[in-house]
Amino acid sequence: MKKKVLIVEDEFIVANNLRQVLQRFGYEVSGIAASGEEAEELLQREKPDIALLDIRLQGKLSGIDLARKLRSEHIAFIYLSANSNRKILEEARATEPYGFLVKPFRKKDLMVMLDIAWYRHMHSLEARERREHLLQQQIEEAAHEDATGRQKILKLARILLPHIPFDFITSGLRPLNTAQFDDKGYLRIGFDEYQFIGTEELLTITNLKKAALPVVLANSQTDINTVICNEIQDEKLHVPSLLKTLAGTFNIRSYLVFPVTLNNGLSFHYFFYSRRLDVYTDNHIALLNRLRPSITALSERIMYEDDPADSLLNPAGAFTNLQGETVNRPEFRNIIGSHHLLLAALDLTAQVAPHNTSVLILGESGTGKEQVAQSIHLLSPRKNAPFIKVNCAAIPATLIESELFGHEKGAFTGATEKRKGKFEQADGGTVFLDEIGELPLEMQVKILRVLQEKEIEPIGGNAPLQVNVRIVAATNRNLEEEVARGNFRLDLYYRLNVFPITLPPLRERRSDIEGLAVYFAEKFCREFNKPFNGITASMMETMLTYDWPGNIRQLENVLEQSAILNDGRSPLELRRNLTGTSPAPLATTDIKTLDDVKRVQRETEREYIISILRKTAGRIRGANGAAELLNIKPTTLESKMEKLDIKKNDFLSSTKDIRG
Ligand SMILES: Nc1ncnc2c1ncn2[C@@H]1O[C@H](COP(=O)(O)OP(=O)(O)OP(=O)(O)O)[C@@H](O)[C@H]1O
């Protein structure tokens, strides 16, 4: 069936030209609108599949206003604009378009963009249907499971989390009974770790006196309707209320309330709370509404199937054990951290992994993009096929084509053997294109071809080869800026950006620094065969306040260095200041005695020798060995090392593992 396209363009000649081109390529043009108002009318009447939108239009409505309407009606749209300035691009981006073409464009570009838009649209619709069907099934199963009310709430929380994010979820009857508080909920404390919060737990953690509870509850009556609050206003926090208590204790910034009506007419509410601003949208409410029948059925069970065994679940009922009910995914086992920004990124990772969708991972250098790419692969049906990484920045422009797509024997001087490229090597698996922003423009077209046609053309080959690969790309650049500068193809950007995942820089998730530091410290001490005696308070304090421009990789390197320089008896110390420009003081105490001087001298000498041994990978003798570099006899160096407790073997292993 022909796809119906609506043209929204106020320049008659351009619009007419577009119509002719579209018809020639097999599309049906369902109308031309010169203003937003006309377009609204045509939308109702013609129900097009795709709309081509000029941004500036006659009349009050702009193309961007219209786009919001199209999105809510699930109609795909592509912007056609002469304007590519950054502000407009950003505004347009916020409407999540299916494509963007800058005028003047070639017919061919328009056709490619329409293809991409349709692919993205179908993919999202199909995925949505599949996802919702599965969700419904899972909720129904949870309702019929032999479990307590509390366990059922946890089950529902886990099912909904990838679709409706939260840091804390509670549920209970409304209006509130001020004499008896029965809300139950879960606080998220890790990727798949939750802490049960009932009345007792709430009182303990919020330091609220039992006697004060009725006052708090009396001020906490909620609307009977669905509510979204994306920024809690201060005035809501003037009187003591449940919201004030939760916002203060858990740093809640936004929330969503979803009520369902039970068979007996009572209203049972779900409260989703987030530590981020602007998290909740009408799409979340629309999804909950579609799931309403199964959520209502589950709520009946939650309300009336609580059994006495419930209280045995957590006999202490206390907040002493923060481990909650833990089922962590092994695919994330090397990912440390529980900051809500990291968890939000991991939620997206788990959500997209099973599908074949391309993923674009964004984030500063060293934030863990490669690790997330690997998790996507491991969580996908492709996990037993290869995961091939290509660092687009590290391969010289002249070699990149053959590296990616391979070559035939004799294809160019030096091609003495036929060679498979990375895409062919990864057949059935995943190709991770790291630093995709560095890829030359002519290679970008070829990647687009892999995405669209699923085929590659080895250099010197005479026919294209079909490949079955999933592409996961990453960049620390702002690709939109690169598009605006003409360094990155807009069509490739749109095709890759179907599912973006952004990783937060370490300075925005400081609460994870301590856990990461201990994880790396233990790892390196184990690797260097040294006992781990903790980390000094001053080192930890410095690390907690530092900005970490190199993110987790830099933190990892700092801990590695501290572990190398550690004597195996004391806690790890910071041996250089974190900017790496000058050494940190060797000891925190003042130098007052001759012994202090000797100790500092000994430390300095030790550090210097260690730095040389690291360079030579522990080699003492021969040309460019440590003794030659230090300009002393090898035997003298060996006895100094013995005196200073430096072990050659430490360097053999450490150098091998030092990361770039
Ligand atoms: N959450 C985490 N927990 C533990 N280790 C991590 C975490 N995130 C990253 N790392 C470690 O930090 C280092 C850098 O991570 P990775 O290489 O994935 O970052 P990247 O964003 O891909 O960096 P670049 O942009 O420079 O390629 C790796 O050694 C990785 O194992």
The ligand as an SDF file (V2000), in Angstrom:
LIG
                    3D

 31 33  0  0  0  0  0  0  0  0999 V2000
   30.4900    1.9230   36.6830 N   0  0  0  0  0  0  0  0  0  0  0  0
   31.7140    1.4180   36.5920 C   0  0  0  0  0  0  0  0  0  0  0  0
   32.1670    0.5760   37.5330 N   0  0  0  0  0  0  0  0  0  0  0  0
   33.4190    0.0900   37.4740 C   0  0  0  0  0  0  0  0  0  0  0  0
   34.2960    0.3770   36.5070 N   0  0  0  0  0  0  0  0  0  0  0  0
   33.8960    1.1970   35.5380 C   0  0  0  0  0  0  0  0  0  0  0  0
   32.5840    1.7550   35.5190 C   0  0  0  0  0  0  0  0  0  0  0  0
   32.4660    2.5350   34.4210 N   0  0  0  0  0  0  0  0  0  0  0  0
   33.6570    2.4830   33.7910 C   0  0  0  0  0  0  0  0  0  0  0  0
   34.5180    1.6760   34.4550 N   0  0  0  0  0  0  0  0  0  0  0  0
   35.9100    1.4170   34.0910 C   0  0  0  0  0  0  0  0  0  0  0  0
   36.4630    2.6820   33.7140 O   0  0  0  0  0  0  0  0  0  0  0  0
   37.2990    2.5490   32.5820 C   0  0  0  0  0  0  0  0  0  0  0  0
   36.7710    3.4410   31.4650 C   0  0  0  0  0  0  0  0  0  0  0  0
   35.5560    2.9180   31.0030 O   0  0  0  0  0  0  0  0  0  0  0  0
   35.2000    2.8240   29.4330 P   0  0  0  0  0  0  0  0  0  0  0  0
   36.4140    2.4570   28.6400 O   0  0  0  0  0  0  0  0  0  0  0  0
   33.9970    1.9690   29.3070 O   0  0  0  0  0  0  0  0  0  0  0  0
   34.8630    4.3690   29.2020 O   0  0  0  0  0  0  0  0  0  0  0  0
   34.5390    5.1250   27.8400 P   0  0  0  0  0  0  0  0  0  0  0  0
   33.4740    6.1030   28.1700 O   0  0  0  0  0  0  0  0  0  0  0  0
   34.2680    4.1220   26.7680 O   0  0  0  0  0  0  0  0  0  0  0  0
   35.8710    5.9080   27.5680 O   0  0  0  0  0  0  0  0  0  0  0  0
   36.3660    6.6020   26.1680 P   0  0  0  0  0  0  0  0  0  0  0  0
   35.3450    7.6360   25.7910 O   0  0  0  0  0  0  0  0  0  0  0  0
   37.6500    7.2310   26.5600 O   0  0  0  0  0  0  0  0  0  0  0  0
   36.4840    5.4860   25.1790 O   0  0  0  0  0  0  0  0  0  0  0  0
   37.3000    1.0800   32.2030 C   0  0  0  0  0  0  0  0  0  0  0  0
   38.4370    0.4590   32.7650 O   0  0  0  0  0  0  0  0  0  0  0  0
   36.0400    0.5490   32.8490 C   0  0  0  0  0  0  0  0  0  0  0  0
   36.1880   -0.8020   33.1970 O   0  0  0  0  0  0  0  0  0  0  0  0
  1  2  1  0
  2  3  1  0
  2  7  2  0
  3  4  2  0
  4  5  1  0
  5  6  2  0
  6  7  1  0
  6 10  1  0
  7  8  1  0
  8  9  2  0
  9 10  1  0
 10 11  1  0
 11 12  1  0
 11 30  1  0
 12 13  1  0
 13 14  1  0
 13 28  1  0
 14 15  1  0
 15 16  1  0
 16 17  2  0
 16 18  1  0
 16 19  1  0
 19 20  1  0
 20 21  2  0
 20 22  1  0
 20 23  1  0
 23 24  1  0
 24 25  2  0
 24 26  1  0
 24 27  1  0
 28 29  1  0
 28 30  1  0
 30 31  1  0
M  END
$$$$
